[in-house]
Amino acid sequence: MIFLKKILLLQICFILFPIYIFSQGELEITREPDKYNLNSIGFKLNSNGSGAYYSFSTRINYRLRRFFEAEYNYMKSPKEIKVVNPYFESITVKKFVFGKTYTVHNIKAGYGYNKMIFDKRDRNSVSIHLKGGGGVILAVSKPIYYEIVDSLKLINGYFIPYTSYYRIDINIQNNPTDIVGKAPFNLGLNEMKVHPGIYLKMGMSFDFSQDIMKSKVLETGVIYDYYLNPIEIIAGQVNSNFLYLYISYHFGKKYDAVLNREFRKDQRKISRQSIN
């Protein structure tokens, strides 16, 4: 809940800050190409994890663009809290999230539209855009094994713990004081599950780049994910539906497709003339 409040506060700041900047500034005398493509990469922070982002967009008209996007995300539960077992000094303890049963990663591929509602009329101002889209998801979940104390042996007046690797079982009600930490990553690889799904996305973005041929974008909004196979991250919490907030920063370069073609033609002509 605290993490969600931080996300909401950041979203409000991102909305108010560009509007303040947009209110005044030096008149912009240059303009971007009439028709350009844009490649962007960046990173994002979700209220249920984090990820990386890529998009490619093309122009439909002055204010409307279409985009293709791809994402990688690491999913986590808002209830995750990392702890360390303080009761075992004779062995190396590691941080772990008690009750976490699976690590979940997903990749997304989608299509959508970007509509500019305010353009850059002043230098050092921002353009403001509304975005909407959706696509397909492929998530993979891997079970987590823990190193758990299963016996103690008294040696020279000290209890020496002996451990084995197990998965958390809510039916047995594992005691968190018996957990030393997470087991090696390779345990559980042969038990991975695949979760296909779809997603919908609505957001608002702010491009504050001062270079008309580049983009620097802050984006915020909401995403809804639906998985055909339910996902479990925390023991006993199995869901197919995930609704969460996101904030992303991505940057890229614009290029005029027509001008680029003409430039390549001119270069080929020059090359042929030099050969002749």
C-alpha positions in Angstrom: 0.0 0.0 0.0 2.9 2.4 0.8 4.5 1.6 -2.5 1.2 2.3 -4.3 0.9 5.7 -2.6 4.4 6.6 -3.7 3.5 5.7 -7.3 0.3 7.9 -7.1 2.3 10.8 -5.7 4.9 10.6 -8.5 2.1 10.5 -11.1 0.6 13.7 -9.7 4.0 15.4 -9.8 4.6 14.3 -13.4 1.3 15.7 -14.4 1.7 19.1 -12.7 5.3 19.7 -13.5 5.0 19.7 -17.3 1.9 21.9 -17.1 3.8 24.4 -15.1 6.7 24.4 -17.6 4.3 24.6 -20.6 2.7 27.8 -19.3 5.5 30.1 -20.6 8.8 30.1 -22.5 10.7 31.4 -25.5 9.0 31.0 -28.8 10.0 27.9 -30.7 11.2 28.9 -34.3 12.2 25.4 -35.6 9.9 22.5 -36.3 10.2 18.8 -36.5 9.9 16.9 -39.9 6.4 16.6 -41.3 6.6 12.8 -41.2 9.1 10.9 -39.0 9.5 7.6 -37.3 10.6 7.3 -33.7 12.6 4.5 -31.9 12.6 4.7 -28.1 14.0 2.6 -25.3 13.7 3.1 -21.5 12.8 1.6 -18.2 9.6 1.5 -16.1 8.5 1.2 -12.5 5.3 -0.6 -11.8 3.3 -0.8 -8.6 3.9 -4.6 -8.9 7.4 -4.6 -10.2 9.8 -3.1 -12.7 10.9 -3.5 -16.3 12.4 -2.4 -19.6 10.6 -0.8 -22.5 11.0 -0.4 -26.3 8.7 1.3 -28.9 8.6 2.2 -32.6 6.1 4.7 -33.8 5.0 6.1 -37.1 2.8 9.1 -38.0 -0.8 9.0 -39.1 -1.4 12.8 -39.0 0.1 15.8 -37.2 -1.5 14.9 -33.8 -2.0 11.1 -34.1 0.6 8.4 -34.2 0.6 4.6 -34.1 3.1 2.7 -32.0 4.4 -0.9 -31.6 5.9 -1.7 -28.2 7.7 -4.5 -26.4 8.3 -4.9 -22.7 10.1 -7.1 -20.2 8.8 -7.0 -16.6 9.6 -8.6 -13.3 6.5 -9.1 -11.3 6.2 -8.9 -7.5 3.5 -8.7 -4.9 3.0 -5.4 -3.0 3.0 -7.5 0.2 6.6 -8.7 -0.3 8.9 -7.8 2.6 12.5 -9.0 2.7 13.7 -10.4 6.1 16.7 -12.1 7.6 16.7 -14.9 10.1 18.6 -13.6 13.2 18.7 -17.0 15.0 21.5 -18.8 13.3 25.0 -17.4 13.7 26.8 -20.6 12.8 25.7 -20.6 9.2 25.4 -17.9 6.5 21.9 -16.5 6.3 20.4 -14.7 3.3 17.5 -12.3 2.8 14.2 -13.9 1.7 10.5 -13.0 1.4 8.5 -15.3 3.7 5.6 -16.9 1.9 6.8 -16.1 -1.7 6.3 -19.2 -3.8 7.1 -18.2 -7.4 9.3 -15.7 -9.2 7.4 -14.3 -12.3 8.8 -12.6 -15.4 6.8 -11.6 -18.5 7.3 -10.2 -21.9 4.7 -8.1 -23.8 4.2 -7.1 -27.4 1.5 -4.6 -28.3 0.0 -2.0 -30.6 -1.6 1.3 -29.8 -2.2 5.0 -30.6 -0.6 8.2 -29.3 -2.6 11.5 -29.6 -0.9 14.8 -28.9 -3.2 17.2 -27.0 -0.6 20.0 -26.5 2.3 20.6 -28.8 5.6 22.4 -28.2 4.8 26.0 -28.9 7.5 27.4 -26.6 11.2 26.5 -26.4 11.9 24.5 -23.2 8.2 23.5 -22.9 6.7 20.0 -23.2 4.3 18.3 -25.5 1.5 16.3 -23.8 0.1 13.1 -25.2 -2.7 10.6 -24.5 -1.8 6.9 -25.1 -3.9 3.8 -25.4 -3.1 0.3 -26.6 -3.0 -3.4 -25.8 -1.4 -6.7 -26.8 -0.3 -10.1 -25.8 1.7 -11.3 -22.8 3.8 -14.4 -22.1 4.7 -14.9 -18.5 6.9 -17.6 -16.9 6.8 -18.6 -13.3 9.5 -20.6 -11.5 8.9 -22.1 -8.0 11.2 -20.9 -5.2 13.0 -23.3 -3.0 14.2 -22.4 0.5 17.0 -23.7 2.7 15.1 -24.8 5.8 16.4 -26.2 9.1 15.0 -29.7 9.5 17.1 -30.9 12.4 19.5 -29.7 15.2 22.4 -31.6 16.7 24.0 -30.7 20.1 27.8 -30.5 19.7 30.1 -29.2 22.6 27.1 -27.4 24.1 26.0 -25.8 20.9 23.1 -26.6 18.6 24.3 -27.1 15.1 21.5 -26.8 12.5 21.2 -29.1 9.5 19.3 -27.9 6.5 17.6 -29.2 3.3 15.9 -27.5 0.4 12.1 -27.3 0.3 9.3 -25.3 -1.2 7.1 -23.3 1.1 4.0 -25.3 2.0 1.1 -23.3 3.6 -0.6 -26.5 4.7 2.4 -27.4 6.8 2.7 -23.8 8.0 6.5 -23.5 7.8 8.0 -21.4 10.6 9.9 -18.4 9.3 12.5 -18.8 12.0 13.4 -22.2 10.4 14.3 -20.6 7.1 17.9 -19.8 6.4 17.4 -18.2 2.9 16.6 -19.0 -0.7 18.0 -22.1 -2.3 20.2 -22.0 -5.5 18.4 -20.6 -8.5 18.6 -23.8 -10.6 16.3 -25.6 -8.2 12.8 -25.5 -9.8 13.8 -24.8 -13.4 12.2 -28.1 -14.5 9.0 -27.0 -12.8 8.4 -23.7 -14.6 5.0 -22.8 -15.8 3.9 -20.7 -18.8 1.1 -18.1 -18.5 -0.2 -16.6 -21.8 -2.5 -13.6 -21.6 -3.5 -10.1 -22.9 -3.1 -6.6 -21.6 -4.7 -3.2 -22.0 -2.9 0.1 -21.3 -4.0 3.8 -20.9 -1.6 6.6 -20.1 -0.4 10.1 -20.5 3.1 11.1 -21.6 5.2 14.3 -21.5 8.0 14.9 -24.0 10.4 17.5 -22.6 13.3 17.1 -25.0 14.8 20.5 -26.3 16.1 18.8 -29.4 13.3 18.5 -32.0 14.9 15.4 -33.5 15.1 13.6 -30.1 12.6 12.6 -27.5 12.8 12.4 -23.7 9.5 11.2 -22.3 8.0 10.7 -18.9 4.9 8.5 -19.0 2.4 7.4 -16.4 -0.8 5.5 -16.5 -2.6 2.2 -15.6 -2.3 -1.3 -17.1 -4.7 -4.3 -16.9 -3.3 -7.8 -17.4 -5.3 -11.0 -17.8 -3.7 -14.4 -17.8 -5.3 -17.6 -19.1 -3.4 -19.6 -16.5 -3.6 -18.0 -13.0 -0.4 -16.8 -11.4 0.8 -17.3 -7.8 3.5 -15.1 -6.3 2.6 -15.3 -2.6 1.4 -18.6 -1.1 -2.4 -18.9 -1.3 -2.9 -15.8 -3.6 -3.7 -17.1 -7.1 -4.9 -14.5 -9.6 -5.6 -14.1 -13.3 -6.3 -10.4 -13.2 -3.8 -7.7 -12.3 -4.5 -4.0 -12.3 -1.6 -1.7 -11.6 0.0 1.7 -12.1 3.2 2.5 -13.9 5.7 5.2 -14.5 8.3 5.1 -17.3 11.1 7.1 -18.7 12.1 6.5 -22.3 14.2 8.3 -24.9 14.8 8.0 -28.6 15.7 9.6 -31.9 13.4 10.8 -34.7 14.2 10.3 -38.3 12.3 11.4 -41.4 11.7 8.3 -43.5 11.3 10.2 -46.8 14.4 12.3 -46.3 16.4 9.2 -45.4 15.4 7.5 -48.6 16.3 10.5 -50.7 19.6 10.8 -48.9 20.4 7.1 -49.6 19.5 7.6 -53.3 21.8 10.6 -53.5 24.6 8.6 -51.9 24.2 5.8 -54.5 24.3 8.2 -57.4 27.5 9.8 -56.0 29.0 6.3 -55.6 28.1 5.3 -59.2 29.5 8.5 -60.6 32.8 8.0 -58.7 33.1 4.5 -60.1 32.5 5.7 -63.7 
